[in-house]
Amino acid sequence: MVPNDSSAVVVSLEDQFQAKIDAEIRIEPKDWMPDAYRKTLLRQISQHAHSEIVGMLPEGVWITRAPSLKRKQILMAKVQDEAGHGLYLYAAAETLGMERDEMYEELHSGKAKYSSIFNYPSISWADVGAIGWLVDGAAILNQIPLCRNSYGPYARAMVRICKEESFHQRQGFEVLLVLANGSPEQRAMAQDAVNRWYWPSVMMFGPSDGESTHSEQSMRWKIKRFSNDELRQRFIDMVAEQIKVLGLEHPDPQLKWNEERGHYDFGPIDWDEFWNVVKGNGPCNRERLETRKKAWDEGAWVREAATAYAEKKQQRAAQTEKSPAKAA
């Protein structure tokens, strides 16, 4: 069967599109792209943006309870960074044709997902350190390759995000280091936080490669550069060495260096817990969404005021432009 002219054009465009990606030429908003590529990017970028915004919540509750003014300032700066990351990413997603309000609506309705890690409670000050070290550490490993992903606006947004995330990781590690070298109670607090956040952080890389439905195509399009299991192994190897500096016990009793592989072998991951949280049944799923919806509703007047101000500013600018024209 000979394809008609229209289908031949589509095939040709797809071939050209893939050739650009294979040649490491970035795709820009006005370039032709397959619908599936656009859909995959929207799903990933919006989920990433939602994760940054919801990720402010576990640490934000500790701003008023930080143990010193210095710690308060650092934490406020970090939470502010996360808000900025969300805005960069929402802006990148908008270049693909999706309105920001629509993305918010999908988040608030539960249709859109965000990283399951943010559905766990932060119950002590040490959790701020564990989130910075483990959660942001896992995020960095995930996100550094995204600086080279094939979609231009996403890749460029990730450059600044990764620079700031590296600060967040160091800040978290320093919090834990101080606690680990403090009183017995502080050391116990640090150990407890690491124990609770370690495995959820390991799960942040997503399901194992055999269970991941999007990885293969995303890697072909160079949206992703490494598989979930590759990145997870890097994280486990990194944490295994860094925890020695803290002098704390590793949460995985089965962790063991494998000389032949050149990596650490590790214990089984509780995938039942992972999928339970993803499906909305984690410790804080409902609380996180309710908090986001409440913030959206209570912030309506700010959005309305900003819109009114922008419109008034435009009107004044237009009147100013007309005045010289009339005088002439």
C-alpha positions in Angstrom: 0.0 0.0 0.0 1.5 3.4 -1.1 1.0 6.1 1.6 -0.8 9.2 0.5 1.1 12.5 0.2 0.0 13.8 3.7 1.3 10.7 5.5 4.6 10.9 3.6 5.1 14.5 4.8 4.5 13.4 8.4 7.0 10.6 8.1 9.5 13.0 6.6 9.0 15.5 9.4 9.4 12.9 12.1 12.6 11.7 10.4 13.9 15.3 10.3 12.9 15.8 14.0 14.7 12.6 15.1 17.8 13.5 13.0 18.0 16.9 14.8 17.8 15.2 18.2 20.4 12.6 17.2 22.7 15.5 16.1 22.2 17.2 19.6 20.3 20.1 18.1 17.8 21.4 20.6 14.1 21.6 19.7 12.6 25.1 20.2 9.0 26.1 20.8 8.3 27.1 17.2 9.9 23.9 15.7 7.7 21.1 14.4 7.5 18.2 17.0 5.4 15.0 17.2 2.3 15.3 19.4 3.6 12.5 21.6 6.9 14.4 22.2 4.9 17.5 23.2 2.6 15.4 25.4 5.6 13.7 27.1 7.3 17.0 27.8 4.1 18.6 29.2 3.6 15.6 31.5 7.2 15.7 32.8 7.7 19.5 33.0 4.4 20.1 34.7 5.0 17.3 37.2 8.4 18.7 37.9 7.0 22.2 38.4 4.3 20.8 40.8 7.0 19.0 42.7 8.9 22.2 43.3 5.8 24.0 44.5 4.5 21.2 46.7 8.1 20.6 47.9 8.0 23.9 49.7 5.5 22.6 52.2 7.5 20.0 54.3 10.2 22.6 54.9 8.1 25.7 55.0 6.5 24.6 58.3 9.9 24.9 59.9 10.6 28.5 59.0 9.0 29.8 62.2 10.6 27.1 64.3 14.2 27.2 63.0 16.7 27.1 65.9 18.4 30.4 65.1 18.0 33.5 63.0 20.8 32.2 60.7 18.9 29.0 60.1 15.7 30.8 59.5 17.3 33.0 56.9 18.9 30.1 55.1 15.7 28.1 55.1 13.6 31.0 53.9 16.1 31.5 51.0 15.8 27.8 50.1 12.0 27.8 50.1 12.0 30.9 48.0 14.4 29.2 45.5 11.9 26.3 45.2 9.1 28.7 44.4 11.3 30.2 41.7 12.1 26.8 40.3 8.4 26.1 39.9 7.9 29.4 38.0 10.8 28.7 35.6 9.3 25.3 34.9 5.7 26.5 34.5 7.0 29.1 32.0 8.8 26.3 30.1 5.6 24.2 30.0 3.7 27.2 28.7 5.9 27.3 25.6 4.3 24.0 24.7 0.9 25.5 24.6 -0.6 24.7 28.0 -1.9 27.6 30.2 -0.5 27.8 33.7 -4.0 28.0 35.2 -4.8 24.7 33.5 -1.7 23.1 35.1 -2.7 24.4 38.5 -6.2 23.0 38.0 -4.9 19.6 37.1 -2.7 19.6 40.2 -5.6 20.7 42.5 -7.9 18.1 41.1 -5.4 15.3 41.6 -5.1 14.6 37.8 -1.5 15.8 37.7 1.2 14.1 39.8 4.1 15.4 41.7 7.1 13.6 43.3 5.8 11.1 45.9 8.6 12.1 48.3 6.7 15.2 49.3 3.9 13.2 50.8 5.9 12.4 53.9 5.8 14.4 57.1 8.7 16.6 58.4 8.4 16.0 62.2 11.7 17.4 63.5 14.3 20.0 62.6 16.6 17.2 61.4 14.1 16.5 58.7 15.1 19.8 57.1 18.7 18.5 56.9 17.6 15.1 55.6 15.4 16.7 52.9 18.3 18.9 51.8 20.9 16.2 51.7 18.9 13.2 50.5 15.9 14.6 48.6 17.7 17.4 46.9 20.7 15.2 46.4 18.5 12.7 44.5 17.0 15.6 42.6 20.4 16.8 41.5 21.3 13.5 40.0 18.0 13.4 38.2 18.3 17.0 37.0 21.9 17.5 35.9 21.3 15.4 32.8 18.2 17.5 32.1 20.5 20.5 31.4 21.3 18.6 28.2 17.7 17.4 27.4 16.5 18.0 23.8 13.9 20.7 24.5 15.6 24.1 24.7 13.4 26.0 27.3 13.5 23.1 29.7 17.2 22.6 29.3 18.0 26.3 29.9 15.7 26.5 33.0 17.5 23.5 34.5 20.9 25.2 34.4 20.0 27.7 37.1 17.9 25.2 39.0 20.7 22.8 39.3 23.1 25.5 40.6 20.7 26.4 43.4 19.9 22.7 44.2 23.6 22.1 44.8 23.4 24.8 47.5 20.4 23.2 49.0 22.2 19.8 49.2 25.2 21.3 51.0 22.9 23.2 53.4 21.1 20.0 54.3 24.3 18.0 54.8 25.7 20.8 57.1 22.5 20.7 59.2 22.9 17.0 59.7 26.6 17.3 60.3 26.1 19.8 63.2 23.4 17.5 64.7 25.5 14.4 64.3 28.3 16.0 66.2 26.0 17.5 68.9 24.4 16.1 72.0 23.2 12.4 72.1 19.6 13.7 71.6 20.6 15.7 68.5 22.5 12.8 67.1 19.5 10.5 67.6 17.3 13.1 65.9 19.7 13.2 62.9 19.7 9.4 62.7 16.0 9.1 62.9 15.5 11.7 60.1 18.0 9.8 57.8 16.3 6.5 58.6 12.9 7.9 57.5 13.9 9.8 54.4 16.5 7.5 52.9 14.2 4.9 51.3 11.6 7.4 50.0 14.6 9.2 48.4 15.8 6.0 46.8 12.3 5.6 45.3 12.4 9.2 43.9 14.0 7.9 40.7 10.8 6.1 39.8 10.0 2.5 39.2 12.6 0.0 38.1 13.5 0.1 34.4 11.4 -3.0 33.6 8.3 -1.2 35.1 8.9 2.2 33.6 6.5 2.9 30.8 8.0 6.2 29.5 11.8 5.8 29.9 12.7 4.1 26.6 11.0 6.6 24.4 12.1 9.6 26.5 15.7 8.4 26.2 15.3 8.1 22.4 14.1 11.7 22.3 16.9 12.6 24.7 14.4 14.1 27.2 16.2 11.7 29.6 19.8 10.6 29.3 20.0 7.8 31.9 17.6 5.2 33.1 15.9 5.2 36.5 18.1 2.3 37.8 21.3 3.9 36.6 20.6 7.1 38.5 19.4 5.2 41.5 22.6 3.3 41.7 24.6 6.5 41.5 22.6 7.9 44.4 23.1 4.9 46.6 26.8 4.9 45.9 27.0 8.6 46.7 25.1 8.4 50.0 27.0 5.3 51.1 30.2 7.4 51.1 28.8 10.7 52.4 27.1 9.0 55.4 30.5 7.9 56.6 31.4 11.6 57.1 28.3 12.1 59.2 29.3 9.1 61.3 25.7 7.8 61.3 24.4 4.3 60.6 23.3 3.5 57.1 19.5 2.8 57.0 20.1 -0.2 54.7 21.6 -3.2 56.7 22.1 -5.1 53.5 24.3 -2.4 51.9 27.6 -4.0 50.8 30.4 -3.0 48.4 30.5 -5.2 45.3 34.1 -5.2 44.0 33.2 -6.9 40.8 30.5 -4.4 39.9 32.3 -1.4 41.3 29.0 -0.4 43.0 27.2 -1.0 46.3 24.7 -3.8 46.4 21.5 -2.8 48.3 18.5 -4.3 50.0 15.0 -4.6 48.5 12.9 -1.5 47.8 9.4 -1.5 49.1 7.6 -0.9 45.8 4.2 -1.5 47.5 4.8 1.6 49.6 5.9 3.6 46.5 2.8 2.8 44.5 0.5 3.3 47.5 1.9 6.9 47.9 1.7 7.5 44.1 -1.9 6.5 44.1 -2.7 9.1 46.8 -2.6 7.1 50.0 0.7 8.4 51.5 0.9 10.0 55.0 0.4 13.5 53.7 -1.2 13.3 50.2 -4.5 14.9 51.2 -2.9 17.4 53.5 -0.5 18.6 50.8 -3.2 19.0 48.2 -5.6 20.8 50.6 -2.8 23.2 51.6 -2.1 24.0 47.9 -5.8 24.5 47.1 -6.3 26.7 50.2 -3.3 28.9 49.1 -4.7 29.2 45.6 -8.1 30.2 46.9 -6.8 32.7 49.5 -4.4 34.2 47.0 -7.1 35.0 44.5 -7.2 38.7 45.5 -3.4 39.0 44.9 -3.8 37.6 41.3 -6.8 39.9 40.7 -4.9 43.0 42.0 -1.8 42.1 39.9 -4.0 41.8 36.8 -5.7 45.1 37.5 -2.4 46.8 38.0 -0.9 45.4 34.8 -4.0 46.5 32.8 -3.9 50.0 34.3 -0.1 50.2 33.5 -0.8 49.2 29.9 -3.6 51.8 29.6 -1.3 54.6 30.9 1.5 53.5 28.5 -1.0 53.6 25.6 -2.2 57.1 26.6 1.4 58.4 26.9 2.1 57.2 23.4 -1.0 58.9 22.0 -0.2 62.3 23.7 2.9 63.1 21.6 1.1 61.9 18.5 -1.7 64.4 19.1 0.7 67.2 19.8 2.5 66.6 16.5 
